[in-house]
Amino acid sequence: MSSPEQKNYAEIERLEGLLGELRANAPTEQTTEAIREIGLEIAVAIREVGAMLINVGWEQSYAANRPTEPADE
């Protein structure tokens, strides 16, 4: 099973491919709007990946800086 990060990276690659196809064709009003929408979707996917990386960083930082608890006797 793929992780959320892998799914987002795959989605970004798919959208970049679609964007390349749209740019290769003669521009119309519809292709311009499609390019805008694809750009927005790429931005959202990148933001989600960044948020996941930040969460992982915070979790690692918290775990590294957490004081050790004395053992109960």
Backbone as XML, in Angstrom:
<?xml version="1.0"?>
<chain id="A" units="angstrom">
  <residue number="1" name="MET">
    <atom name="N" x="0.854" y="-1.191" z="0.000"/>
    <atom name="CA" x="0.000" y="0.000" z="0.000"/>
    <atom name="C" x="0.889" y="1.239" z="0.000"/>
  </residue>
  <residue number="2" name="SER">
    <atom name="N" x="0.501" y="2.266" z="-0.740"/>
    <atom name="CA" x="1.329" y="3.452" z="-0.829"/>
    <atom name="C" x="0.982" y="4.441" z="0.279"/>
  </residue>
  <residue number="3" name="SER">
    <atom name="N" x="1.982" y="5.199" z="0.664"/>
    <atom name="CA" x="1.797" y="6.189" z="1.724"/>
    <atom name="C" x="1.118" y="7.436" z="1.149"/>
  </residue>
  <residue number="4" name="PRO">
    <atom name="N" x="0.602" y="8.307" z="2.007"/>
    <atom name="CA" x="0.003" y="9.551" z="1.508"/>
    <atom name="C" x="0.995" y="10.385" z="0.704"/>
  </residue>
  <residue number="5" name="GLU">
    <atom name="N" x="2.263" y="10.374" z="1.114"/>
    <atom name="CA" x="3.280" y="11.131" z="0.382"/>
    <atom name="C" x="3.432" y="10.581" z="-1.038"/>
  </residue>
  <residue number="6" name="GLN">
    <atom name="N" x="3.496" y="9.257" z="-1.166"/>
    <atom name="CA" x="3.647" y="8.644" z="-2.484"/>
    <atom name="C" x="2.440" y="8.940" z="-3.364"/>
  </residue>
  <residue number="7" name="LYS">
    <atom name="N" x="1.246" y="8.930" z="-2.774"/>
    <atom name="CA" x="0.036" y="9.242" z="-3.538"/>
    <atom name="C" x="0.087" y="10.680" z="-4.039"/>
  </residue>
  <residue number="8" name="ASN">
    <atom name="N" x="0.522" y="11.607" z="-3.185"/>
    <atom name="CA" x="0.607" y="13.012" z="-3.597"/>
    <atom name="C" x="1.657" y="13.201" z="-4.676"/>
  </residue>
  <residue number="9" name="TYR">
    <atom name="N" x="2.819" y="12.554" z="-4.544"/>
    <atom name="CA" x="3.849" y="12.665" z="-5.570"/>
    <atom name="C" x="3.345" y="12.116" z="-6.901"/>
  </residue>
  <residue number="10" name="ALA">
    <atom name="N" x="2.632" y="11.000" z="-6.869"/>
    <atom name="CA" x="2.071" y="10.417" z="-8.090"/>
    <atom name="C" x="1.040" y="11.363" z="-8.712"/>
  </residue>
  <residue number="11" name="GLU">
    <atom name="N" x="0.240" y="11.978" z="-7.881"/>
    <atom name="CA" x="-0.766" y="12.922" z="-8.379"/>
    <atom name="C" x="-0.097" y="14.143" z="-8.998"/>
  </residue>
  <residue number="12" name="ILE">
    <atom name="N" x="0.956" y="14.634" z="-8.384"/>
    <atom name="CA" x="1.685" y="15.778" z="-8.938"/>
    <atom name="C" x="2.246" y="15.417" z="-10.310"/>
  </residue>
  <residue number="13" name="GLU">
    <atom name="N" x="2.844" y="14.233" z="-10.441"/>
    <atom name="CA" x="3.390" y="13.811" z="-11.728"/>
    <atom name="C" x="2.285" y="13.696" z="-12.784"/>
  </residue>
  <residue number="14" name="ARG">
    <atom name="N" x="1.131" y="13.152" z="-12.398"/>
    <atom name="CA" x="0.015" y="13.020" z="-13.333"/>
    <atom name="C" x="-0.453" y="14.395" z="-13.808"/>
  </residue>
  <residue number="15" name="LEU">
    <atom name="N" x="-0.591" y="15.322" z="-12.861"/>
    <atom name="CA" x="-1.048" y="16.662" z="-13.212"/>
    <atom name="C" x="-0.029" y="17.398" z="-14.071"/>
  </residue>
  <residue number="16" name="GLU">
    <atom name="N" x="1.256" y="17.198" z="-13.793"/>
    <atom name="CA" x="2.289" y="17.830" z="-14.621"/>
    <atom name="C" x="2.229" y="17.299" z="-16.054"/>
  </residue>
  <residue number="17" name="GLY">
    <atom name="N" x="1.930" y="16.005" z="-16.210"/>
    <atom name="CA" x="1.772" y="15.430" z="-17.548"/>
    <atom name="C" x="0.606" y="16.051" z="-18.290"/>
  </residue>
  <residue number="18" name="LEU">
    <atom name="N" x="-0.524" y="16.198" z="-17.596"/>
    <atom name="CA" x="-1.692" y="16.836" z="-18.205"/>
    <atom name="C" x="-1.382" y="18.286" z="-18.586"/>
  </residue>
  <residue number="19" name="LEU">
    <atom name="N" x="-0.655" y="18.967" z="-17.728"/>
    <atom name="CA" x="-0.296" y="20.352" z="-17.988"/>
    <atom name="C" x="0.570" y="20.445" z="-19.246"/>
  </residue>
  <residue number="20" name="GLY">
    <atom name="N" x="1.518" y="19.527" z="-19.387"/>
    <atom name="CA" x="2.352" y="19.507" z="-20.585"/>
    <atom name="C" x="1.535" y="19.295" z="-21.851"/>
  </residue>
  <residue number="21" name="GLU">
    <atom name="N" x="0.552" y="18.385" z="-21.783"/>
    <atom name="CA" x="-0.316" y="18.141" z="-22.934"/>
    <atom name="C" x="-1.128" y="19.385" z="-23.287"/>
  </residue>
  <residue number="22" name="LEU">
    <atom name="N" x="-1.665" y="20.063" z="-22.283"/>
    <atom name="CA" x="-2.451" y="21.264" z="-22.542"/>
    <atom name="C" x="-1.598" y="22.364" z="-23.160"/>
  </residue>
  <residue number="23" name="ARG">
    <atom name="N" x="-0.389" y="22.516" z="-22.668"/>
    <atom name="CA" x="0.488" y="23.568" z="-23.199"/>
    <atom name="C" x="0.936" y="23.268" z="-24.628"/>
  </residue>
  <residue number="24" name="ALA">
    <atom name="N" x="0.982" y="21.996" z="-25.010"/>
    <atom name="CA" x="1.412" y="21.614" z="-26.357"/>
    <atom name="C" x="0.353" y="21.960" z="-27.403"/>
  </residue>
  <residue number="25" name="ASN">
    <atom name="N" x="-0.908" y="22.049" z="-26.990"/>
    <atom name="CA" x="-2.002" y="22.355" z="-27.917"/>
    <atom name="C" x="-2.202" y="23.856" z="-28.027"/>
  </residue>
  <residue number="26" name="ALA">
    <atom name="N" x="-2.908" y="24.263" z="-29.068"/>
    <atom name="CA" x="-3.213" y="25.684" z="-29.260"/>
    <atom name="C" x="-4.048" y="26.182" z="-28.082"/>
  </residue>
  <residue number="27" name="PRO">
    <atom name="N" x="-3.692" y="27.323" z="-27.507"/>
    <atom name="CA" x="-4.430" y="27.811" z="-26.342"/>
    <atom name="C" x="-5.850" y="28.266" z="-26.692"/>
  </residue>
  <residue number="28" name="THR">
    <atom name="N" x="-6.761" y="27.873" z="-25.837"/>
    <atom name="CA" x="-8.147" y="28.341" z="-25.918"/>
    <atom name="C" x="-8.543" y="28.786" z="-24.521"/>
  </residue>
  <residue number="29" name="GLU">
    <atom name="N" x="-9.720" y="29.325" z="-24.415"/>
    <atom name="CA" x="-10.195" y="29.755" z="-23.100"/>
    <atom name="C" x="-10.312" y="28.561" z="-22.156"/>
  </residue>
  <residue number="30" name="GLN">
    <atom name="N" x="-10.753" y="27.416" z="-22.698"/>
    <atom name="CA" x="-10.900" y="26.218" z="-21.869"/>
    <atom name="C" x="-9.542" y="25.690" z="-21.398"/>
  </residue>
  <residue number="31" name="THR">
    <atom name="N" x="-8.552" y="25.697" z="-22.282"/>
    <atom name="CA" x="-7.239" y="25.192" z="-21.851"/>
    <atom name="C" x="-6.611" y="26.129" z="-20.828"/>
  </residue>
  <residue number="32" name="THR">
    <atom name="N" x="-6.837" y="27.413" z="-20.977"/>
    <atom name="CA" x="-6.308" y="28.367" z="-19.995"/>
    <atom name="C" x="-6.903" y="28.092" z="-18.618"/>
  </residue>
  <residue number="33" name="GLU">
    <atom name="N" x="-8.206" y="27.855" z="-18.570"/>
    <atom name="CA" x="-8.859" y="27.544" z="-17.295"/>
    <atom name="C" x="-8.372" y="26.211" z="-16.744"/>
  </residue>
  <residue number="34" name="ALA">
    <atom name="N" x="-8.187" y="25.223" z="-17.616"/>
    <atom name="CA" x="-7.696" y="23.916" z="-17.176"/>
    <atom name="C" x="-6.283" y="24.038" z="-16.601"/>
  </residue>
  <residue number="35" name="ILE">
    <atom name="N" x="-5.450" y="24.844" z="-17.234"/>
    <atom name="CA" x="-4.091" y="25.060" z="-16.722"/>
    <atom name="C" x="-4.141" y="25.690" z="-15.336"/>
  </residue>
  <residue number="36" name="ARG">
    <atom name="N" x="-5.024" y="26.653" z="-15.137"/>
    <atom name="CA" x="-5.170" y="27.277" z="-13.811"/>
    <atom name="C" x="-5.590" y="26.240" z="-12.760"/>
  </residue>
  <residue number="37" name="GLU">
    <atom name="N" x="-6.562" y="25.415" z="-13.129"/>
    <atom name="CA" x="-7.056" y="24.406" z="-12.181"/>
    <atom name="C" x="-5.976" y="23.380" z="-11.850"/>
  </residue>
  <residue number="38" name="ILE">
    <atom name="N" x="-5.227" y="22.945" z="-12.855"/>
    <atom name="CA" x="-4.143" y="21.993" z="-12.609"/>
    <atom name="C" x="-3.093" y="22.623" z="-11.703"/>
  </residue>
  <residue number="39" name="GLY">
    <atom name="N" x="-2.758" y="23.888" z="-11.960"/>
    <atom name="CA" x="-1.801" y="24.585" z="-11.103"/>
    <atom name="C" x="-2.260" y="24.634" z="-9.657"/>
  </residue>
  <residue number="40" name="LEU">
    <atom name="N" x="-3.538" y="24.871" z="-9.461"/>
    <atom name="CA" x="-4.099" y="24.904" z="-8.105"/>
    <atom name="C" x="-4.007" y="23.526" z="-7.455"/>
  </residue>
  <residue number="41" name="GLU">
    <atom name="N" x="-4.339" y="22.482" z="-8.210"/>
    <atom name="CA" x="-4.262" y="21.129" z="-7.658"/>
    <atom name="C" x="-2.827" y="20.750" z="-7.303"/>
  </residue>
  <residue number="42" name="ILE">
    <atom name="N" x="-1.875" y="21.148" z="-8.131"/>
    <atom name="CA" x="-0.464" y="20.876" z="-7.827"/>
    <atom name="C" x="-0.065" y="21.601" z="-6.550"/>
  </residue>
  <residue number="43" name="ALA">
    <atom name="N" x="-0.475" y="22.847" z="-6.419"/>
    <atom name="CA" x="-0.144" y="23.620" z="-5.223"/>
    <atom name="C" x="-0.722" y="22.973" z="-3.966"/>
  </residue>
  <residue number="44" name="VAL">
    <atom name="N" x="-1.946" y="22.497" z="-4.051"/>
    <atom name="CA" x="-2.574" y="21.845" z="-2.896"/>
    <atom name="C" x="-1.823" y="20.565" z="-2.531"/>
  </residue>
  <residue number="45" name="ALA">
    <atom name="N" x="-1.458" y="19.768" z="-3.534"/>
    <atom name="CA" x="-0.731" y="18.525" z="-3.266"/>
    <atom name="C" x="0.624" y="18.813" z="-2.644"/>
  </residue>
  <residue number="46" name="ILE">
    <atom name="N" x="1.309" y="19.834" z="-3.142"/>
    <atom name="CA" x="2.612" y="20.200" z="-2.581"/>
    <atom name="C" x="2.446" y="20.677" z="-1.143"/>
  </residue>
  <residue number="47" name="ARG">
    <atom name="N" x="1.407" y="21.465" z="-0.884"/>
    <atom name="CA" x="1.154" y="21.938" z="0.476"/>
    <atom name="C" x="0.902" y="20.766" z="1.420"/>
  </residue>
  <residue number="48" name="GLU">
    <atom name="N" x="0.151" y="19.765" z="0.954"/>
    <atom name="CA" x="-0.128" y="18.594" z="1.788"/>
    <atom name="C" x="1.155" y="17.825" z="2.109"/>
  </residue>
  <residue number="49" name="VAL">
    <atom name="N" x="2.016" y="17.658" z="1.115"/>
    <atom name="CA" x="3.293" y="16.973" z="1.359"/>
    <atom name="C" x="4.114" y="17.768" z="2.369"/>
  </residue>
  <residue number="50" name="GLY">
    <atom name="N" x="4.175" y="19.082" z="2.199"/>
    <atom name="CA" x="4.914" y="19.925" z="3.133"/>
    <atom name="C" x="4.366" y="19.832" z="4.543"/>
  </residue>
  <residue number="51" name="ALA">
    <atom name="N" x="3.049" y="19.818" z="4.679"/>
    <atom name="CA" x="2.431" y="19.711" z="6.004"/>
    <atom name="C" x="2.773" y="18.378" z="6.653"/>
  </residue>
  <residue number="52" name="MET">
    <atom name="N" x="2.782" y="17.311" z="5.849"/>
    <atom name="CA" x="3.147" y="15.997" z="6.405"/>
    <atom name="C" x="4.596" y="15.992" z="6.880"/>
  </residue>
  <residue number="53" name="LEU">
    <atom name="N" x="5.471" y="16.604" z="6.098"/>
    <atom name="CA" x="6.885" y="16.646" z="6.483"/>
    <atom name="C" x="7.091" y="17.468" z="7.754"/>
  </residue>
  <residue number="54" name="ILE">
    <atom name="N" x="6.340" y="18.559" z="7.878"/>
    <atom name="CA" x="6.434" y="19.379" z="9.088"/>
    <atom name="C" x="5.960" y="18.583" z="10.296"/>
  </residue>
  <residue number="55" name="ASN">
    <atom name="N" x="4.849" y="17.855" z="10.146"/>
    <atom name="CA" x="4.342" y="17.045" z="11.253"/>
    <atom name="C" x="5.356" y="15.996" z="11.675"/>
  </residue>
  <residue number="56" name="VAL">
    <atom name="N" x="5.989" y="15.358" z="10.714"/>
    <atom name="CA" x="7.009" y="14.358" z="11.037"/>
    <atom name="C" x="8.165" y="15.021" z="11.775"/>
  </residue>
  <residue number="57" name="GLY">
    <atom name="N" x="8.563" y="16.201" z="11.322"/>
    <atom name="CA" x="9.648" y="16.924" z="11.988"/>
    <atom name="C" x="9.307" y="17.277" z="13.424"/>
  </residue>
  <residue number="58" name="TRP">
    <atom name="N" x="8.074" y="17.743" z="13.642"/>
    <atom name="CA" x="7.650" y="18.081" z="15.001"/>
    <atom name="C" x="7.630" y="16.840" z="15.888"/>
  </residue>
  <residue number="59" name="GLU">
    <atom name="N" x="7.118" y="15.747" z="15.345"/>
    <atom name="CA" x="7.059" y="14.505" z="16.125"/>
    <atom name="C" x="8.464" y="14.042" z="16.504"/>
  </residue>
  <residue number="60" name="GLN">
    <atom name="N" x="9.387" y="14.109" z="15.562"/>
    <atom name="CA" x="10.755" y="13.693" z="15.850"/>
    <atom name="C" x="11.412" y="14.634" z="16.856"/>
  </residue>
  <residue number="61" name="SER">
    <atom name="N" x="11.151" y="15.918" z="16.706"/>
    <atom name="CA" x="11.713" y="16.906" z="17.628"/>
    <atom name="C" x="11.159" y="16.696" z="19.036"/>
  </residue>
  <residue number="62" name="TYR">
    <atom name="N" x="9.856" y="16.465" z="19.138"/>
    <atom name="CA" x="9.232" y="16.247" z="20.439"/>
    <atom name="C" x="9.793" y="14.994" z="21.097"/>
  </residue>
  <residue number="63" name="ALA">
    <atom name="N" x="9.915" y="13.925" z="20.319"/>
    <atom name="CA" x="10.423" y="12.664" z="20.868"/>
    <atom name="C" x="11.873" y="12.816" z="21.321"/>
  </residue>
  <residue number="64" name="ALA">
    <atom name="N" x="12.668" y="13.586" z="20.598"/>
    <atom name="CA" x="14.074" y="13.757" z="20.946"/>
    <atom name="C" x="14.253" y="14.644" z="22.178"/>
  </residue>
  <residue number="65" name="ASN">
    <atom name="N" x="13.355" y="15.606" z="22.378"/>
    <atom name="CA" x="13.495" y="16.568" z="23.475"/>
    <atom name="C" x="12.674" y="16.225" z="24.705"/>
  </residue>
  <residue number="66" name="ARG">
    <atom name="N" x="11.917" y="15.149" z="24.656"/>
    <atom name="CA" x="11.067" y="14.778" z="25.791"/>
    <atom name="C" x="11.954" y="14.247" z="26.913"/>
  </residue>
  <residue number="67" name="PRO">
    <atom name="N" x="11.783" y="14.783" z="28.114"/>
    <atom name="CA" x="12.586" y="14.275" z="29.229"/>
    <atom name="C" x="12.217" y="12.833" z="29.556"/>
  </residue>
  <residue number="68" name="THR">
    <atom name="N" x="13.207" y="12.084" z="29.936"/>
    <atom name="CA" x="12.947" y="10.688" z="30.307"/>
    <atom name="C" x="12.292" y="10.677" z="31.682"/>
  </residue>
  <residue number="69" name="GLU">
    <atom name="N" x="11.322" y="9.802" z="31.825"/>
    <atom name="CA" x="10.615" y="9.692" z="33.095"/>
    <atom name="C" x="11.313" y="8.668" z="33.974"/>
  </residue>
  <residue number="70" name="PRO">
    <atom name="N" x="11.456" y="8.982" z="35.271"/>
    <atom name="CA" x="12.073" y="8.004" z="36.160"/>
    <atom name="C" x="11.164" y="6.792" z="36.311"/>
  </residue>
  <residue number="71" name="ALA">
    <atom name="N" x="11.763" y="5.667" z="36.453"/>
    <atom name="CA" x="10.999" y="4.415" z="36.617"/>
    <atom name="C" x="10.319" y="4.411" z="37.976"/>
  </residue>
  <residue number="72" name="ASP">
    <atom name="N" x="9.052" y="4.004" z="38.001"/>
    <atom name="CA" x="8.321" y="3.884" z="39.280"/>
    <atom name="C" x="8.827" y="2.648" z="40.017"/>
  </residue>
  <residue number="73" name="GLU">
    <atom name="N" x="8.998" y="2.810" z="41.281"/>
    <atom name="CA" x="9.488" y="1.678" z="42.074"/>
    <atom name="C" x="8.420" y="1.132" z="42.957"/>
  </residue>
</chain>
